[in-house]
Amino acid sequence: MNKAPLSKTGVIGGGAWGTALAQVCARAGRQVTLWAREPDVVEAINTTHENAIFLKGVPLDPLIRATGDLGDLADSDLILAVAPAQHTRAALAAFAPHVRDGVPILLCSKGVEQGSLKLMTQVLAETIPQAAPAVLSGPSFAGEVARGLPTAVTLACPDPGCAESLAEAIATPTFRPYFATDMIGAEAGGAVKNVLAIACGIVEGRGLGRSAHAALITRGFAELTRLAIALGGEAETVAGLCGLGDLVLTCSSPQSRNMSVGLALGQGQTLEQALAGKLSVAEGVASAPAVRELAARLGVETPICEAVAAILAGQVGVDDAIRGLLSRPLREE
């Protein structure tokens, strides 16, 4: 990792989460340049200090500068990569010519890449191998973070000293990163919980009750843990903020983009109807088939994730999927 002071921060991605993290960094005293692909977002942030498209109604720090040119992030001491998971490879590849050796890149998107079935750290290693990788994940709604409401997350980096330095660079009185070294566990938790949130939304939409909701979170967490361990992560990591904590938040509020998709499906809408008019990405929709395929490749049993992927693909109806889960053979917990 570059040992220079982390005073200049670049944020790749002008969606709700990227904007919220830019706000966090500005509050932490960093000089922030945010790249967005939408010219309207760039103009609005620079002129009205608001991202009216993705984070309407939240005043932004006027020192945040937005740009449509990735080259403007070249002198950053720290990069936060916040493009949606399925677009992270393209965004990093486009930024690669501007990266200095050893610059830490904090991966903030949650998902498994379709096709390659790779986590975001693997995508970074292939696109910008000279970067110092780190992962940020945890229970965090963009609007709450941007408004300065208390939030705690996991910041994972193989080098403990690097993890601590990065955490100190972005910490504020209301944004508290806990540092760890297990990037795989942090990534796995963030990717799988989005799929499980869709399942919880379906349960809510079908009116199956709080008991079913609690059971789904618990058994879903077992799936998440099995997959994380199979990937090389640690059970202790996913028992923290980036796994269990994120799962509880995302599965417990219709404010979650993923849960809201499941809620619509449970109420009888098609996937197209559930996604209609949504500007922000529900990562679980794209990650579900990748998680199902990855689990099969690793020989990991993930019946809830498999059911969600089948529903999204139109391979099974909601009620049939629920019956299939409830009719599975009885087993030890």
Sine and cosine of phi, psi and omega as CSV:
sin_phi,cos_phi,sin_psi,cos_psi,sin_omega,cos_omega
0.00,0.00,0.62,-0.79,0.11,-0.99
-0.89,0.45,0.82,-0.58,-0.08,-1.00
-1.00,0.05,0.02,1.00,0.03,-1.00
-0.91,0.42,0.42,-0.91,0.02,-1.00
-0.84,0.55,0.66,-0.75,-0.05,-1.00
-1.00,0.04,0.92,0.39,-0.09,-1.00
-1.00,-0.03,-0.48,0.87,-0.03,-1.00
-0.95,-0.32,0.85,-0.53,-0.06,-1.00
-0.88,-0.47,0.74,-0.67,0.11,-0.99
-0.94,-0.34,0.68,-0.73,0.01,-1.00
-0.88,-0.47,0.85,-0.53,0.03,-1.00
-0.99,-0.16,0.96,-0.29,0.01,-1.00
0.80,-0.60,0.90,-0.44,-0.06,-1.00
-0.97,-0.24,0.44,0.90,0.10,-0.99
-0.98,0.21,-0.22,-0.98,-0.05,-1.00
-0.88,0.47,-0.72,0.70,-0.07,-1.00
-0.95,0.32,-0.66,0.75,0.05,-1.00
-0.88,0.48,-0.66,0.75,0.01,-1.00
-0.91,0.41,-0.67,0.74,0.01,-1.00
-0.89,0.46,-0.66,0.75,0.01,-1.00
-0.94,0.34,-0.54,0.84,0.11,-0.99
-0.88,0.47,-0.64,0.77,0.04,-1.00
-0.90,0.44,-0.67,0.74,0.04,-1.00
-0.86,0.51,-0.74,0.67,-0.03,-1.00
-0.90,0.44,-0.61,0.79,0.05,-1.00
-0.91,0.42,-0.65,0.76,0.05,-1.00
-0.90,0.43,-0.48,0.88,0.01,-1.00
-0.98,0.17,0.02,1.00,0.06,-1.00
1.00,-0.02,0.26,0.97,0.00,-1.00
-1.00,0.00,0.45,-0.89,0.15,-0.99
-1.00,0.09,0.89,-0.46,-0.21,-0.98
-0.91,-0.42,0.78,-0.63,0.17,-0.99
-0.87,-0.50,0.84,-0.54,-0.05,-1.00
-0.95,-0.32,0.83,-0.56,0.06,-1.00
-1.00,-0.08,0.75,-0.66,0.08,-1.00
-0.74,-0.67,0.58,-0.81,0.00,-1.00
-0.99,0.14,-0.28,0.96,-0.03,-1.00
-1.00,-0.03,0.90,-0.44,0.01,-1.00
-0.83,0.55,-0.56,0.83,0.00,-1.00
-0.90,0.43,-0.59,0.81,0.03,-1.00
-0.92,0.39,-0.70,0.71,0.01,-1.00
-0.86,0.51,-0.74,0.67,-0.04,-1.00
-0.90,0.43,-0.69,0.73,-0.05,-1.00
-0.90,0.43,-0.69,0.72,-0.01,-1.00
-0.90,0.44,-0.64,0.77,-0.05,-1.00
-0.97,0.23,-0.44,0.90,-0.08,-1.00
-0.97,-0.25,-0.68,0.74,-0.04,-1.00
-0.95,-0.32,-0.09,1.00,-0.01,-1.00
0.82,0.57,0.73,0.68,0.06,-1.00
-0.45,-0.89,0.65,-0.76,0.14,-0.99
-0.99,-0.11,0.99,0.11,-0.13,-0.99
-0.93,0.37,-0.31,0.95,-0.01,-1.00
-0.99,0.16,-0.73,0.68,-0.13,-0.99
-0.95,-0.32,-0.30,0.95,-0.04,-1.00
-0.59,-0.81,0.85,0.53,-0.11,-0.99
-0.89,0.46,0.67,-0.74,0.11,-0.99
1.00,0.06,0.08,1.00,0.00,-1.00
-0.94,-0.34,0.93,-0.36,0.03,-1.00
-0.91,0.41,0.72,-0.70,-0.02,-1.00
-0.97,-0.23,0.45,-0.90,0.06,-1.00
-0.85,0.52,0.81,-0.59,-0.05,-1.00
-0.91,0.42,-0.22,0.97,0.01,-1.00
-0.99,0.14,-0.17,0.99,0.08,-1.00
-0.95,0.31,0.82,-0.57,0.01,-1.00
-0.95,-0.32,0.77,-0.64,0.01,-1.00
-0.98,-0.20,0.47,-0.88,-0.01,-1.00
-0.50,-0.87,0.39,-0.92,0.11,-0.99
-0.96,-0.28,0.14,0.99,-0.04,-1.00
-0.90,-0.43,0.92,-0.38,0.00,-1.00
-0.87,0.48,-0.41,0.91,0.04,-1.00
-0.88,0.48,-0.40,0.92,0.01,-1.00
-0.94,0.34,-0.19,0.98,0.02,-1.00
-0.99,-0.12,0.07,1.00,-0.14,-0.99
-0.89,0.46,-0.53,0.85,-0.05,-1.00
-1.00,-0.07,0.23,0.97,-0.01,-1.00
-0.94,0.34,0.60,-0.80,0.08,-1.00
-1.00,0.05,-0.30,0.95,-0.01,-1.00
-0.53,-0.85,0.70,-0.71,0.04,-1.00
-0.89,-0.46,0.74,-0.67,0.16,-0.99
-0.96,-0.26,0.89,-0.45,0.00,-1.00
-1.00,-0.07,0.94,-0.34,-0.14,-0.99
-0.80,-0.59,0.32,0.95,0.12,-0.99
-0.92,0.38,0.48,-0.88,0.06,-1.00
-0.80,0.60,0.51,-0.86,-0.12,-0.99
-0.81,0.59,-0.66,0.76,-0.05,-1.00
-0.97,0.26,-0.13,0.99,0.04,-1.00
-0.91,-0.42,0.03,1.00,-0.06,-1.00
-0.90,0.44,-0.66,0.75,-0.01,-1.00
-0.87,0.50,-0.73,0.69,-0.02,-1.00
-0.90,0.44,-0.66,0.75,-0.01,-1.00
-0.91,0.41,-0.68,0.73,0.00,-1.00
-0.93,0.37,-0.63,0.78,0.02,-1.00
-0.89,0.45,-0.62,0.78,0.03,-1.00
-0.93,0.36,-0.51,0.86,-0.02,-1.00
-0.99,0.10,-0.35,0.94,-0.11,-0.99
-0.76,0.65,-0.68,0.74,-0.02,-1.00
-0.89,0.45,-0.27,0.96,-0.09,-1.00
-0.98,-0.21,-0.01,1.00,-0.16,-0.99
-1.00,0.01,0.72,-0.69,0.13,-0.99
-1.00,0.07,0.51,-0.86,0.00,-1.00
-0.86,0.51,0.69,-0.72,0.10,-0.99
0.99,0.12,-0.03,1.00,0.02,-1.00
-0.92,0.38,0.77,-0.63,0.02,-1.00
-0.95,0.32,0.73,-0.69,0.08,-1.00
-0.89,-0.46,0.91,-0.42,-0.04,-1.00
-1.00,-0.05,0.92,-0.38,-0.06,-1.00
-0.99,0.11,0.86,-0.51,-0.15,-0.99
-0.88,-0.47,0.06,1.00,0.03,-1.00
-0.99,-0.13,0.48,-0.88,-0.11,-0.99
-0.86,-0.50,0.89,-0.45,0.03,-1.00
0.20,-0.98,0.14,-0.99,0.11,-0.99
-0.92,-0.40,0.77,-0.63,-0.06,-1.00
-0.93,0.36,0.78,-0.63,0.06,-1.00
-0.91,0.41,0.53,-0.85,0.01,-1.00
1.00,0.06,-0.92,0.39,-0.03,-1.00
-0.98,0.19,-0.40,0.92,-0.07,-1.00
0.86,0.50,0.55,0.83,-0.05,-1.00
-0.98,-0.22,0.51,-0.86,0.12,-0.99
-0.98,0.19,0.24,-0.97,-0.10,-1.00
-0.91,0.42,-0.50,0.86,0.05,-1.00
-0.91,0.41,-0.57,0.82,0.04,-1.00
-0.94,0.33,-0.62,0.78,0.06,-1.00
-0.89,0.46,-0.68,0.74,0.03,-1.00
-0.89,0.45,-0.67,0.75,-0.02,-1.00
-0.89,0.47,-0.50,0.87,-0.01,-1.00
-0.99,0.10,-0.47,0.88,-0.09,-1.00
-0.99,-0.14,-0.63,0.78,-0.01,-1.00
-0.69,-0.72,0.95,0.30,-0.09,-1.00
-0.91,0.42,-0.35,0.94,-0.04,-1.00
-0.99,0.15,-0.08,1.00,-0.01,-1.00
-0.99,0.15,0.36,-0.93,0.12,-0.99
-1.00,-0.10,0.93,-0.37,-0.13,-0.99
-0.99,0.14,0.52,-0.86,0.12,-0.99
-0.44,-0.90,0.31,-0.95,-0.06,-1.00
-0.77,-0.64,0.70,-0.72,0.11,-0.99
-0.89,-0.45,0.82,-0.57,-0.03,-1.00
-0.41,-0.91,0.50,-0.87,0.03,-1.00
0.37,-0.93,0.05,-1.00,-0.04,-1.00
-0.95,0.30,0.96,-0.29,-0.14,-0.99
-0.37,-0.93,0.90,-0.43,0.16,-0.99
-1.00,-0.03,0.74,-0.68,-0.12,-0.99
-0.83,0.56,-0.72,0.70,-0.04,-1.00
-0.88,0.48,-0.65,0.76,0.00,-1.00
-0.93,0.38,-0.68,0.74,0.02,-1.00
-0.89,0.46,-0.70,0.71,-0.02,-1.00
-0.90,0.44,-0.53,0.85,0.00,-1.00
-0.99,0.15,-0.12,0.99,0.04,-1.00
1.00,0.03,0.36,0.93,0.06,-1.00
-0.98,0.22,0.49,-0.87,-0.10,-1.00
-0.86,0.51,0.75,-0.66,-0.03,-1.00
-0.58,-0.81,0.63,-0.78,0.09,-1.00
-0.79,-0.61,0.68,-0.73,-0.07,-1.00
-0.68,-0.73,0.16,-0.99,0.11,-0.99
-0.98,-0.22,0.72,-0.69,0.12,-0.99
-0.87,-0.49,0.93,-0.37,-0.10,-0.99
-0.94,-0.34,0.71,-0.70,0.03,-1.00
-0.44,-0.90,0.68,-0.74,-0.05,-1.00
-0.85,0.52,-0.51,0.86,0.01,-1.00
-1.00,-0.03,0.93,-0.37,-0.04,-1.00
-0.84,0.55,-0.60,0.80,0.02,-1.00
-0.91,0.41,-0.65,0.76,0.05,-1.00
-0.90,0.44,-0.70,0.72,0.00,-1.00
-0.86,0.51,-0.69,0.73,-0.01,-1.00
-0.92,0.40,-0.65,0.76,0.01,-1.00
-0.90,0.44,-0.67,0.74,0.02,-1.00
-0.92,0.40,-0.66,0.75,0.02,-1.00
-0.87,0.49,-0.69,0.72,0.02,-1.00
-0.90,0.43,-0.52,0.85,-0.05,-1.00
-0.94,0.34,-0.50,0.87,-0.08,-1.00
-0.92,-0.38,-0.04,1.00,-0.03,-1.00
-0.95,0.32,0.59,-0.81,0.12,-0.99
-0.72,-0.70,0.11,-0.99,0.03,-1.00
-0.85,0.52,-0.37,0.93,-0.01,-1.00
-0.89,-0.46,0.05,1.00,0.03,-1.00
-0.79,-0.61,0.95,-0.32,-0.18,-0.98
-0.89,-0.45,0.97,-0.24,0.08,-1.00
-1.00,0.07,0.76,-0.65,0.17,-0.99
-0.99,-0.13,0.81,-0.59,-0.11,-0.99
-1.00,-0.03,0.51,-0.86,-0.04,-1.00
-0.54,-0.84,0.14,-0.99,0.01,-1.00
-0.93,-0.37,-0.16,0.99,-0.10,-1.00
-1.00,-0.03,1.00,0.02,-0.01,-1.00
-0.93,0.36,-0.60,0.80,-0.04,-1.00
-0.90,0.45,-0.71,0.70,0.04,-1.00
-0.88,0.48,-0.67,0.74,0.01,-1.00
-0.89,0.46,-0.66,0.75,0.00,-1.00
-0.94,0.34,-0.69,0.72,-0.04,-1.00
-0.87,0.49,-0.68,0.73,0.02,-1.00
-0.86,0.51,-0.72,0.70,-0.03,-1.00
-0.92,0.40,-0.56,0.83,-0.04,-1.00
-0.97,0.25,-0.73,0.69,-0.10,-0.99
-0.96,0.27,-0.55,0.83,-0.05,-1.00
-0.88,0.47,-0.48,0.88,0.03,-1.00
-0.92,0.40,-0.60,0.80,0.04,-1.00
-0.93,0.37,-0.69,0.73,0.00,-1.00
-0.91,0.40,-0.51,0.86,0.03,-1.00
-0.91,0.43,-0.58,0.82,0.08,-1.00
-0.89,0.46,-0.68,0.73,0.02,-1.00
-0.88,0.48,-0.67,0.74,0.01,-1.00
-0.92,0.40,-0.57,0.82,0.08,-1.00
-0.90,0.43,-0.64,0.77,0.04,-1.00
-0.88,0.47,-0.69,0.73,0.04,-1.00
-0.86,0.50,-0.69,0.72,0.02,-1.00
-0.91,0.42,-0.71,0.70,-0.02,-1.00
-0.90,0.43,-0.51,0.86,0.02,-1.00
-1.00,0.09,-0.10,1.00,0.02,-1.00
0.92,0.39,0.63,0.77,-0.08,-1.00
-1.00,0.07,-0.07,1.00,0.14,-0.99
0.99,-0.14,0.24,-0.97,-0.06,-1.00
-0.96,0.29,-0.48,0.87,0.02,-1.00
-0.90,0.44,-0.71,0.71,0.03,-1.00
-0.90,0.43,-0.62,0.78,0.01,-1.00
-0.88,0.47,-0.72,0.70,0.00,-1.00
-0.91,0.42,-0.66,0.75,0.01,-1.00
-0.89,0.45,-0.65,0.76,-0.02,-1.00
-0.91,0.42,-0.67,0.74,0.04,-1.00
-0.88,0.48,-0.70,0.72,-0.06,-1.00
-0.92,0.40,-0.75,0.66,0.00,-1.00
-0.94,0.33,-0.52,0.85,0.08,-1.00
-0.91,0.42,-0.62,0.78,0.04,-1.00
-0.90,0.44,-0.56,0.83,0.06,-1.00
-0.90,0.44,-0.65,0.76,0.06,-1.00
-0.89,0.45,-0.72,0.69,-0.01,-1.00
-0.85,0.53,-0.70,0.72,-0.03,-1.00
-0.92,0.40,-0.69,0.72,0.01,-1.00
-0.87,0.50,-0.69,0.72,-0.04,-1.00
-0.93,0.36,-0.65,0.76,0.02,-1.00
-0.87,0.50,-0.69,0.73,0.00,-1.00
-0.91,0.41,-0.67,0.75,0.01,-1.00
-0.89,0.46,-0.50,0.87,0.02,-1.00
-0.99,0.17,-0.23,0.97,-0.03,-1.00
0.94,-0.35,0.10,0.99,0.04,-1.00
-1.00,0.10,0.00,-1.00,-0.07,-1.00
-0.90,-0.43,0.65,-0.76,0.01,-1.00
-0.87,0.50,-0.58,0.82,0.00,-1.00
-0.88,0.48,-0.58,0.81,-0.01,-1.00
-0.91,0.41,-0.76,0.65,-0.06,-1.00
-0.97,0.26,-0.18,0.98,0.12,-0.99
-0.98,0.18,-0.05,1.00,-0.01,-1.00
-0.98,-0.19,-0.44,-0.90,-0.11,-0.99
-0.89,0.46,-0.64,0.77,-0.11,-0.99
-0.98,0.22,-0.15,0.99,0.03,-1.00
-0.88,-0.48,-0.99,0.11,-0.03,-1.00
-0.87,0.49,-0.69,0.72,-0.01,-1.00
-0.87,0.49,-0.73,0.68,0.00,-1.00
-0.92,0.40,-0.60,0.80,0.01,-1.00
-0.89,0.46,-0.72,0.69,-0.01,-1.00
-0.87,0.49,-0.71,0.70,-0.01,-1.00
-0.90,0.44,-0.78,0.62,-0.13,-0.99
-0.93,0.37,-0.46,0.89,-0.04,-1.00
-1.00,-0.05,0.05,1.00,-0.15,-0.99
-0.85,-0.53,0.07,1.00,-0.03,-1.00
-0.58,-0.82,0.79,-0.61,0.09,-1.00
-0.87,0.48,-0.21,0.98,0.11,-0.99
-0.89,0.45,-0.41,0.91,0.09,-1.00
-0.91,0.41,0.78,-0.62,-0.01,-1.00
-0.89,0.47,-0.61,0.80,-0.02,-1.00
-0.95,0.31,-0.69,0.73,0.02,-1.00
-0.90,0.43,-0.59,0.81,-0.01,-1.00
-0.91,0.42,-0.55,0.83,0.09,-1.00
-0.91,0.42,-0.73,0.69,0.03,-1.00
-0.88,0.47,-0.63,0.78,0.03,-1.00
-0.85,0.52,-0.70,0.71,0.02,-1.00
-0.90,0.43,-0.66,0.75,0.03,-1.00
-0.90,0.45,-0.66,0.75,0.01,-1.00
-0.91,0.42,-0.44,0.90,0.03,-1.00
-1.00,0.04,0.06,1.00,0.11,-0.99
0.98,-0.21,0.04,1.00,0.03,-1.00
-0.97,0.23,0.41,-0.91,0.15,-0.99
-0.98,0.20,0.24,-0.97,0.04,-1.00
-0.87,0.48,-0.65,0.76,0.01,-1.00
-0.88,0.48,-0.67,0.74,0.03,-1.00
-0.92,0.40,-0.62,0.79,-0.02,-1.00
-0.91,0.42,-0.53,0.85,-0.04,-1.00
-1.00,-0.04,-0.22,0.97,-0.09,-1.00
-0.86,0.51,0.75,-0.66,0.07,-1.00
0.98,0.18,0.01,1.00,0.00,-1.00
-1.00,0.03,0.84,-0.54,0.03,-1.00
-1.00,0.10,-0.64,0.77,0.00,-1.00
-0.98,0.17,0.49,-0.87,-0.09,-1.00
-1.00,0.08,0.74,-0.67,0.19,-0.98
-1.00,-0.03,0.99,-0.13,-0.15,-0.99
-0.85,0.52,-0.51,0.86,-0.06,-1.00
-0.89,0.45,-0.46,0.89,0.00,-1.00
-0.90,0.43,-0.69,0.73,0.02,-1.00
-0.98,0.19,-0.54,0.84,-0.06,-1.00
-0.97,0.23,-0.45,0.89,-0.11,-0.99
-0.82,0.57,-0.79,0.62,0.01,-1.00
-0.91,0.42,-0.55,0.84,0.02,-1.00
-0.94,0.35,-0.65,0.76,0.04,-1.00
-0.90,0.44,-0.68,0.73,0.02,-1.00
-0.87,0.49,-0.71,0.70,-0.03,-1.00
-0.93,0.37,-0.63,0.77,0.01,-1.00
-0.91,0.41,-0.68,0.73,0.01,-1.00
-0.88,0.47,-0.65,0.76,0.02,-1.00
-0.90,0.43,-0.65,0.76,0.00,-1.00
-0.89,0.46,-0.60,0.80,-0.04,-1.00
-1.00,0.01,-0.09,1.00,-0.02,-1.00
0.95,0.30,0.52,0.85,-0.03,-1.00
-0.98,-0.22,0.73,-0.68,-0.01,-1.00
-0.99,0.14,0.88,-0.47,0.00,-1.00
-0.69,-0.73,0.93,0.36,-0.11,-0.99
-0.88,0.47,-0.57,0.82,-0.01,-1.00
-0.94,0.35,-0.73,0.69,0.04,-1.00
-0.88,0.47,-0.63,0.78,0.03,-1.00
-0.89,0.45,-0.66,0.75,0.00,-1.00
-0.90,0.43,-0.67,0.74,0.03,-1.00
-0.88,0.47,-0.71,0.70,0.01,-1.00
-0.88,0.48,-0.63,0.78,0.00,-1.00
-0.92,0.38,-0.64,0.77,0.05,-1.00
-0.90,0.45,-0.73,0.69,-0.03,-1.00
-0.90,0.45,-0.53,0.85,0.00,-1.00
-0.99,0.11,-0.04,1.00,-0.03,-1.00
0.96,0.29,0.34,0.94,-0.03,-1.00
-1.00,0.07,-0.30,0.95,0.00,-1.00
-0.45,-0.89,0.53,-0.85,0.06,-1.00
-0.99,0.17,0.29,-0.96,-0.04,-1.00
-0.86,0.52,-0.75,0.66,-0.05,-1.00
-0.91,0.42,-0.64,0.77,0.03,-1.00
-0.91,0.42,-0.61,0.79,0.03,-1.00
-0.90,0.43,-0.67,0.74,0.03,-1.00
-0.89,0.45,-0.71,0.71,0.03,-1.00
-0.88,0.48,-0.62,0.79,0.00,-1.00
-0.89,0.45,-0.65,0.76,0.02,-1.00
-0.93,0.38,-0.65,0.76,-0.05,-1.00
-0.96,0.28,-0.33,0.94,-0.03,-1.00
-0.99,-0.14,0.13,0.99,0.05,-1.00
-0.90,0.44,0.48,-0.88,-0.02,-1.00
-0.85,0.53,0.59,-0.81,0.05,-1.00
-0.92,0.39,0.53,-0.85,-0.09,-1.00
-0.41,-0.91,0.22,-0.98,0.10,-0.99
-0.94,0.35,0.51,-0.86,0.00,-1.00
-0.97,0.26,0.00,0.00,0.00,0.00
